[in-house]
Each structure stands twice: as C-alpha cells, then as structure tokens.
Amino acid sequence: MAVWVQSLGEGRLRALIVDDSAVMRKVIERALRQAGLELSEVLEASNGEEGLQVLRDNQGGSAPLALILSDINMPVMDGLQFLEARRQENLAQGVPVVMITTEGNETFVLRAIAAGAQGYICKPFTAEQVKVRVLPLLRTAA
Amino acid sequence: MKNVHDEAMTRLDSAVSEVFETMLERSCDPLDGEVDTVEGRIVARIQFTGTVDGECLLYASQATASVTAEALLGTPSEPHDPMVDDAIGELCNMIAGGWKSKLASPDSNCTISTPAVTREGLEGYRTRFGTKFSRNYSFQGNVFGVVLAF
C-alpha cells in the first residue's frame, strides 16, 4: 500500500487532524499510517478555530496539505462551522475533508456534505474503514 | 416484548461491546451487580439534548482508566497523565454516541455534548432525569461502570 501511495507523486503526505481529544488525534494518525499512508507531517488542532488558523498558516506553502480529518462535536468552533468558515475564507478548497465523529445521524452526514466534506466515518472505527474512505479521495485529488 | 429497561440495557451492551472490540480490540462483557461495586474515581459525562434528554456517565478506578488508555493508545501511560482522562472521556463519548444512534430514529434531532471529565468520583451523584440505569462491565478483569439517565 505504501508503494501505491507514493505513486500519487508526492510520496509523503501532510494531513491536518482536528479533534478536541488528543487521544483521538493519535488514534486517527495511527489508523492513517495503518491504512498505508506515508505521512511526512501531521498537523493537529483541538477545535475548528485552531484548524482554521493552521489552514491560514499553510496557505501557499511548498508542501500543501493532502488531507483534512475533523471531528464535529468540539468546543469553541465545531466541525461543521469549521467547514463553513473554511469555505468562506477560501482555504484549502481542493483538499479532501473527512469527518470522523460519533454523530451518525443522517442529518449530520448531510450537513457535513453540504458544508464540503467528501467523506464521513463514525466512531468507533477500524483502520480498514479509514483506508476504504480516505484512499479513494486521495486518488481523486492526485 | 422487552421493557424499557431491557431495551436500554441491550443497546448499551451493544454500544460498549462495539467500542471495545473496534477501538481497543478487546472483548468487554456486562457484569451482574450493583453500581457501587466499582470504585469510581474518574468520571466522564456526556449530555444528550433534543429528542432524547439525558446523560451518560462512565466511571472507573485510576488503574482501570490507565489500562483503558494504554489499550486505546497502544502506549504506556503515567498515573496522572492527562491522556488517561482524555481516553475515558472519548470512551464515554463513543459509547454515548453509539447508544444514541441505536435508540434514535434517523431523522431525530438529538445532539451530544463534548465529554466532561472529573476525578471527584460518583459520591453524591444525583440526576435530574426520571429514569436511571446502571451497568458494570469488565474487560480482562478491569471493571468500570456506565450510568444512563434520561
């Protein structure tokens, strides 16, 4: 799998994980690596506002982000507000976004998609579920 | 026909089992017994608002919480590591979310809060909600409790 990811061109990827739980950020990063992603850097944010700041700080860099994963229920700014603000500020618009959340309700799924998410994973999740939902998005974006 | 208590417990058992098997790769089984049999120093709380109004509490001893955090992270934890509290909060979050999703219809409007974690135990715990269920669980000999009130 790692060989295939290298065929995307960059070989190694930078990802942003937005979740108010530091434990969950680590678990998600581990799942991405288990899925075969060779991550050169994982940026972290504990809420949507911090996530926006990471995107602002990374505008126009030589190593653009390849993937954003975000929780929905977070203090300060939730994941749906994060996506809306990202769109309004025109930040990282070509970067695929996958929501990883305990909110499995269809209403939240539809709201996330309307706000710009391309994927949706419900907690609890397996590395295989992350692989199945994330890799096709990277393939499309490459 | 199952009564409300049995339905709630069945869904809770299913949610707990799913979280442990998926995220910790461990089986977790319900125990018979009263909630007082579990030392509850670390307590995580999630609140439901909307179609379902209520709360879910997960409580565990320091030792059980540490083992749980290690299983979730795959790395050792220190006794007062904030990641231990974080792990218990996330566990409660996933169990509450799983229970809610099994209870609510797809178009229902119910949100869950972010987890709040304290180290004050369950002593003096009272809920404002009318119905309360509690259940103990064990994984690899480590016991923790879950309270559902709505």
Interface residues (C-beta under 8 A of the other chain):
Chain A: D20 S21 A22 V23 M24 K26 V27 R30 N73 M74 P75 T101 T102 E103 G104 N105 E106 T107 C122 K123 P124 F125 T126
Chain B: E18 V19 T22 M23 A69 L72 L73 G74 P82 M83 D86 A87 G89 E90 N93 M94 A96 G97 G98 S101 A104 P106 D107 S108 N109 C110 T111 I112 S113 T114
